[in-house]
Amino acid sequence: MLEIRTNCENCNKSLPNNSNQAMICSYECTFCKDCVDRVLMNVCPNCGGGFEKRPTRPKKGLIQFPVSDKRIYKPVTTNPYLNANLNIDPRKR
């Protein structure tokens, strides 16, 4: 079950469950689309993977499985995976 984290780890922008700006990597690192495109260049600074649009949990599911209250905020100052992965398709990293 996805946690559905509600903020961008880099800029702290709010990303509620129904946000169409939320992007996640395979480990659920969560960033806004602007940061993924402009700062991270589609390379996760935590694992080196790529990003996909985070799904929205249906309203009925929110009762049994609410979104996470865990907020991670650690602005990216360097991305150790960027140079090695910038021009490699995320599915081939």
Residue, then its C-alpha position, 0 to 999 in steps of 0.5 A: m500500500l502506497e503511503i501517499r506522502t503529502n509534500c515535495e521532499n525538495c521544496n516542501k510544496s503541498l501534494p495532497n492525495n488528489s494532486n496531479q503534480a505528485m511524482i514518486c520513485s519506486y521507493e516512494c520518494t515524493f517530489c513535485k513535477d516542477c522539482v523532478d523536471r527542473v532540479l532533479m532531471n528525473v533522477c531521484p537523489n535518494c536512489g538514482g531511479g526515475f519518477e512516475k506520476r503518483p496515483t490518487r487513492p480513491k475517496k472510499g479507500l481514504i477511510q480505511f487507508p488514509v494518506s500518510d502524515k509523514r512529511i519528509y523535507k530535505p532540500v536537494t543540494t547535490n544529487p550524487y546520481l545525476n551525472a551517472n544517470l542523466n542520459i540513461d532511461p530510468r528502466k535501464r538504470 
